Amino acid sequence: MNLRPIGIIHSPYKTTDEAPYQGRLAQGPAVLEIFEEFAAGLKDVERAGHLIVFYWCDRADREKLQTRTPHGPEIRGVFACRSPSRPNPIAFCVAELVRREGNRLYVRGLDALDKSPLLDIKPYVSALDAVP
């Protein structure tokens, strides 16, 4: 398996202590900078009001299999929670697309740390992505 970042995330969060524990709680704006070699893939991205943003939690503890969540004192398995620390620290957020400027997407609602590698983006489609 070979993952290649398609870009980098610029956010106001420098440490995990600064980042909200869920993207929807993020107040600060973020910028998804798409590398030039992938910029052609942005064609028509403005049609989406929201994007599913996949990124790599490069500062996560990849050895951790159990953790305490913000919701209580009990210990949970990482596959039963949304902790960034996990064997493969792939994260995703549904972020609002505010605007596009060339190869930069300005979004709101992203909890990623600054300089996190961006793995992929997809348009959020409520008819497909929301489970009633």
Sequence and secondary structure as in RCSB ss.txt:
>XXXX:A:sequence
MNLRPIGIIHSPYKTTDEAPYQGRLAQGPAVLEIFEEFAAGLKDVERAGHLIVFYWCDRADREKLQTRTPHGPEI
RGVFACRSPSRPNPIAFCVAELVRREGNRLYVRGLDALDKSPLLDIKPYVSALDAVP
>XXXX:A:secstr
      EEEE S  STTTS SSGGG  SEEEEEE GGGGGGGTTGGG SEEEEEEE TTS TT  EEE TT SSE
EEGGGS  S SSS EEEEEEEEEEEETTEEEEES    TT EEEEEEE  HHHH   
